[in-house]
Amino acid sequence: MGHEWVEQLLERYFEGESSLTEEQQLREYFQRTDVPEQLRPYQPLFQYFAEEQAQNALGNDFDEKLLGQLQESAPRLTAIRRIGLRGWALRAAAIVLLGLGLGWLFFPKTTAPAQTAGIDWAQYEVQDPQQAFRITTAALLKTSGELNRGTSTAARELKNLGQMGKFFK
């Protein structure tokens, strides 16, 4: 086998266009010791492939070992239990009760709202203008007092805040 032909086979091999028989021929060629100097860099590659193929080859007893392991790890079939009529009836009753409970939960019984008695506010209205004036004046005085108290509290707190500002300068 000429080294020109081997170089062509190597080109086809690295381009992925070689056949299996051509690859086998390359492995056999590089097992030899009289490989030309320019092709020696490829020799360890093909020797490695040949060694790996020899190590990973399956033995004659591989099928028997595999079948034995499969039979050992096969799950054991258990007897089929038959569910009697009572079991089915209990399951159906549980489903019906569950459905009724969910219906009661999500669709509660609606009752009509209680009728409220109307309040006649006319009896509480003030008829006398003088009395209305006194009541209004009292309400406004109370409101004014509360507002003044709030204003004085706010002014006092602002003063305290100003004094605290001295520490941060």
Secondary structure, 3 states (H helix, E strand, C coil): CCHHHHHHHHHHHHHCCCCHHHHHHHHHHHCCCCCCHHHHHHHHHHHHHHHHHHHCCCCCCHHHHHHHHHHHHCCCCCCCCCCCHHHHHHHHHHHHHHHHHHHHHHCCCCCCCCCCCCCCHHHHCCCCHHHHHHHHHHHHHHHHHHHHHHHHHHHHHHHHHHHHHHHHC
